[in-house]
Amino acid sequence: MVALRERKKDQTRDALARAAFDLFQTKGYEATTVAEIARAANVSRRTFFRYYATKDALLLVNDSERLEQFKAALERRAIGETAFAAVRRACLASAEQLMQDRDRVIARAQIIESSPSLSKQERQQDMEWEQAISDALLASVHEPSDLGRRRARQIAGALWGAMRATMADWYSDGGRRDLVWLTREALSLFEGALTLEIEPGRAPRAQA
């Protein structure tokens, strides 16, 4: 019975997401109401709010989940793996994940781009991705200095800027090219630059 209830919940959640995507693409995000989404999914407005706190969550919740997976990948740093190598590995894994759901990801990007409110929220989320990279670059530094923190933020901003530019190119091309290859190409720009030390002269923190 528990498995059946969970399966029905998943089906309702998916039905709401599919209905919302169809409406967003035909009517536009701003013109679509929660009541219309619920009606298209054959559920009540009250049921909608049991699954999604807001209309925005239909498009942004997956990005939040992907960010948590990205952070987890950064934390799984192997002994001897450099900070940049960990960031590179996590970025490539994220690109591969996007490729697996290409059509939906492209459609989602188009919907977000058409909505000023969603675009603003996405830019705010970008800061969280940058912070995750900055934290990863500092993970092996014991008590980082102001200089180290600045360097980490600057490099993280440049890295994530390259990722955003790469994804924008991929979106505009309809996802026809290999995003993993494009990501690898973008990250190669930083391999030489990131031989610099975040904290010159300081011994790295010992890894467990």
N, C-alpha and C positions, 0 to 999 in steps of 0.2 A: 504493500500500500504506500509506503514511504517513497519507494522508487517511482511509482505511478504518479504521485503528487508532484514530485520533482520534475518528472518528464512533462507533465502538463504545464508547470510553471515555465519551463524552458520553451515550450511551444507557444505559450502566450507572449513571452518576452520577444521571441523571434517574430511572431505575427505582428506585434506592435512596431518592431524595427522595420520590417518589410513594408508595412502600410505607410509608415512615416517617410521612408525613402521614396516610395512611389508618389506620395503627395508633394514632397519637397521638390521632386524633379518636374512634376507637372504644374503645380501651383506656385512653387517658390517657398522657401523656408518661412519668410516673414508672414506670408499670407495664409499659412497653414495653422490651424488651431489644434489644441489638444483634443477637443471634442471630436473634430473630424478624424484625427488619427485613431481614437478609440472606436469610433463608429465603423471605420474601414476595417478594423481588426475584430469587429463583432464583440467588443467588450465595453464596459461602462467607463465613464470618465474617472470614476473612483478607482476602478481596477488599474487604469493607466498609472495613477500615482502610487500604486503599490509596487510598481516595477521601475518607474523612472520619476525622479523628484521633479524634473523640469523637462520641457521640450528640448532644451539644449543638451541634456544628458544623453539623448538618443544618438547624438553625433560625437560627443566629447568623452563619454565614459570609456570607449575602447581605447582612446588615446591615453587616458589615465592608466588603464591596465597595461598598455604597452610601455609606458614610462616605468611602472613598477618592475616589469620584466627586464627592462634595460638596466635599472639600478641593481637588480639581483645578479645580472650577468657581470656587471662591473665588480660586484663584491666577490664573485667566484674567481678571484685572481690566483693563478697558479704560482707556486714558489719559483722565484726567479723571473717571473713575467714582469716586464716594465709597465709603468702606468699607461704609456701610449699604446702598448700592445693590448692591454685590457680594454681600453676605449675603442680601439680599432675592431677588436673581436666583437664587442657589444654592438657597435654600429653596423657591422656586416650581418650580425644575427637579426637585428631589427629590420634591415633592408630585405633580408630573405623572408621574414615574416610578412612584410607588406606585399611582396611578390606573390605570396600564396593566396592572397585575397585581392588581387589587382583590381578587378572591375569595381568592387565595392569601395575600395580605397580611393580610386579615381573619382567615382561618383560623389563620395563624401567630400573630397577636396573641392570639387566644383560647387557643391552646396555651400560649404563654409566660405569660399571666396565670394559668393554672391551676397553674403550677409555681413554687414558691418559689425553687428554685435558678436557673431561667431568668430569673425576674423580677429577681433580684439581679444576674445578669450583665448584663441589659439596663440596669439603673441605672448599672452601672459604665461601660457603653458610652456612656451619656448624657454622662458627664464628658468623653469624647473629642470628642463633638459640640460641647459648650460650649467646649472648648479650641480647636477649629478656628475657631469664630466669634471667640473672643478674639484668636487669632493674626491673623485677617483684619482685625480692627479696629485692631490695632497695626502692621499691615504697612507703613503709610506713615509711621510715627513713627520717627525716628532716635533710638536709645538712649532708649527710654521710661523715665520715672521710676516710682517706686513708686506714685504717685498714678495715673499713666496705666495701669499694669498692673491696679491695683484697679478702676478705672473700666471697663476692657475686660472684666474677669472679671464684674463686676456686670451690665453690659449683656448680655454673652453668656449669663449665667445666666437673665436675664429673657427674652431672646429665645427661648432654647431651651425654657424653661418654657412659654412661649406656644405653641410648636410642639408640645410634648408634650400640652398640654391640647387643642389643636386635633385632633391625631391621635386622642386618647382619645375625643373627641366623635364623630369620624368612625367609629371602630371600633364604638362603642356603637350607632350608627345603621345598622350593617351596610354602611357605605360608600355609602349611597344619595345623599348629597350630593356636590357637587363639591369635592374636597379642595383643588384649586388656588385656587378662590374663597375657601374658608374660610381658607387660609393667607394670601392677600392681605388678607383682612379683619383677621386677627390682627396682621399686620405693620404695618398702617396705624396701630395704636395707638402705634407707636414712631417714626413718621416725624418728629413734632414734637420728641420728646425727643432724638432722635439728631442734632439740629443742634448739640448741645453738642460741644465739642472734647475729645478724649481727653487731649490735652496743651495746655492753654491757653497761648497765647503762643509756641508753638514752630512753626517753619516745617515744612511737610510734607516728607517725603523725596521726592526727585525720582524720577519713574517713568521706566523705560526706554522 
